[in-house]
């Protein structure tokens, strides 16, 4: 393991403080759905509504059924 860390030293040093993995994120498989959910989320947050995980699942399912 130490050998791997030494080989990846430059990648490890540029990571943010507290970040464990060098993964910077993935590509969305359904970017249109992600954009829709983000817009709706922002509208609800402006209204002061607390949005939970269940809302994302329900709205994502509705969008998926309607548009795909």
C-alpha positions, -999 to 999 in steps of 0.1 A, spaced: 0 0 0 28 24 8 43 18 -26 9 29 -42 8 60 -21 43 70 -31 34 64 -68 3 86 -64 19 112 -41 12 142 -65 -24 132 -69 -28 128 -31 -13 162 -24 -37 181 -47 -68 166 -30 -89 188 -8 -85 186 29 -106 157 42 -111 141 8 -104 104 9 -105 94 -28 -91 111 -58 -124 107 -77 -137 141 -89 -172 129 -98 -190 110 -125 -210 119 -156 -247 118 -152 -265 91 -172 -296 112 -175 -285 149 -176 -319 162 -186 -335 146 -155 -307 160 -133 -313 195 -147 -351 192 -141 -346 180 -105 -321 207 -98 -345 234 -111 -374 221 -91 -352 217 -60 -341 254 -62 -377 266 -66 -387 247 -35 -357 259 -15 -366 295 -24 -401 289 -10 -385 276 22 -395 239 17 -372 213 32 -364 188 5 -356 152 15 -342 122 -4 -377 108 -8 -387 138 -29 -358 133 -53 -367 96 -57 -404 104 -63 -398 133 -87 -371 114 -105 -394 84 -110 -422 107 -123 -399 123 -147 -385 90 -159 -420 76 -166 -431 107 -184 -401 114 -206 -385 80 -212 
